[in-house]
Amino acid sequence: MADPGSVTLPQLRAAFAPLGISLDLDFVRLELADDKLTVHRLVRTPGGLPACRAEGGVQCEATVVQVVDELPAATEAVAEAGG
């Protein structure tokens, strides 16, 4: 199966939403390596503006989600009930 030439952000949001991963306005990038999915998000100041780095650019924070072959049975039931 060939990869698509492009996908839209709404398609990605819809694909990740059932997993409980929000690709909101602060979403910056996704990385999948080995058994970890890393979601990078923009850091905001208390005033709601993007937090800047001293050397330029904006600050990001990463959340790591473990990627497993199968979810435990109890987790699957909760995921299906929520979705």
SEVEX-523318 format. One record per residue (C-alpha): residue number from 1; residue in one letter; z, y, x. Coordinates in steps of 0.001 Angstrom, whole numbers. Layout:
# residues N
<NUM, 'a', <Z, Y, X>> ...
This chain:
# residues 83
<1, 'm', <0, 0, 0>> <2, 'a', <-1016, 3363, 1423>> <3, 'd', <1325, 6340, 1514>> <4, 'p', <399, 9213, -789>> <5, 'g', <-1263, 12277, 706>> <6, 's', <1453, 14483, -770>> <7, 'v', <4436, 14530, -3118>> <8, 't', <6081, 17409, -4939>> <9, 'l', <9703, 18484, -4609>> <10, 'p', <10272, 17750, -8338>> <11, 'q', <9023, 14185, -7710>> <12, 'l', <11461, 13783, -4818>> <13, 'r', <14311, 15253, -6890>> <14, 'a', <13525, 12820, -9723>> <15, 'a', <13406, 9878, -7304>> <16, 'f', <16743, 10675, -5645>> <17, 'a', <18686, 11847, -8743>> <18, 'p', <19457, 8305, -10032>> <19, 'l', <21022, 7579, -6633>> <20, 'g', <23355, 10564, -6985>> <21, 'i', <21618, 12533, -4212>> <22, 's', <20899, 16133, -5189>> <23, 'l', <17950, 17855, -3565>> <24, 'd', <18997, 21289, -4816>> <25, 'l', <17971, 24720, -3585>> <26, 'd', <20066, 24266, -433>> <27, 'f', <18216, 21070, 534>> <28, 'v', <16521, 21414, 3935>> <29, 'r', <15334, 17957, 5053>> <30, 'l', <15788, 14179, 4856>> <31, 'e', <15931, 11766, 7787>> <32, 'l', <15860, 7992, 7494>> <33, 'a', <16774, 6127, 10665>> <34, 'd', <17952, 2548, 10995>> <35, 'd', <20524, 2085, 8233>> <36, 'k', <21329, 5740, 7499>> <37, 'l', <19805, 8402, 5260>> <38, 't', <20787, 11893, 6399>> <39, 'v', <20505, 14772, 3933>> <40, 'h', <20533, 18197, 5592>> <41, 'r', <21612, 21189, 3509>> <42, 'l', <21899, 24916, 4093>> <43, 'v', <25406, 26309, 4713>> <44, 'r', <26217, 29382, 2629>> <45, 't', <28727, 32176, 3210>> <46, 'p', <31393, 32924, 576>> <47, 'g', <29036, 35677, -650>> <48, 'g', <26299, 33103, -1263>> <49, 'l', <23994, 34100, 1588>> <50, 'p', <22698, 31612, 4157>> <51, 'a', <25102, 31359, 7104>> <52, 'c', <23447, 32424, 10344>> <53, 'r', <23763, 30821, 13760>> <54, 'a', <24668, 33019, 16733>> <55, 'e', <21478, 32017, 18569>> <56, 'g', <19320, 32642, 15495>> <57, 'g', <18318, 30609, 12488>> <58, 'v', <20578, 29306, 9746>> <59, 'q', <23414, 26808, 9747>> <60, 'c', <22879, 23407, 8187>> <61, 'e', <25279, 20573, 7444>> <62, 'a', <24388, 16919, 7230>> <63, 't', <25613, 14249, 4856>> <64, 'v', <25037, 10648, 5930>> <65, 'v', <24459, 7963, 3297>> <66, 'q', <24688, 4333, 4421>> <67, 'v', <21573, 2310, 3533>> <68, 'v', <22377, -1310, 2640>> <69, 'd', <20292, -4319, 1611>> <70, 'e', <22134, -4736, -1685>> <71, 'l', <24833, -2885, -3567>> <72, 'p', <27977, -4833, -4492>> <73, 'a', <27852, -6089, -8094>> <74, 'a', <30455, -3561, -9332>> <75, 't', <28541, -649, -7799>> <76, 'e', <25266, -1785, -9396>> <77, 'a', <26900, -1867, -12846>> <78, 'v', <28200, 1688, -12403>> <79, 'a', <24817, 2921, -11126>> <80, 'e', <22995, 1326, -14081>> <81, 'a', <25469, 2778, -16585>> <82, 'g', <25020, 6268, -15106>> <83, 'g', <21223, 6107, -14957>> 
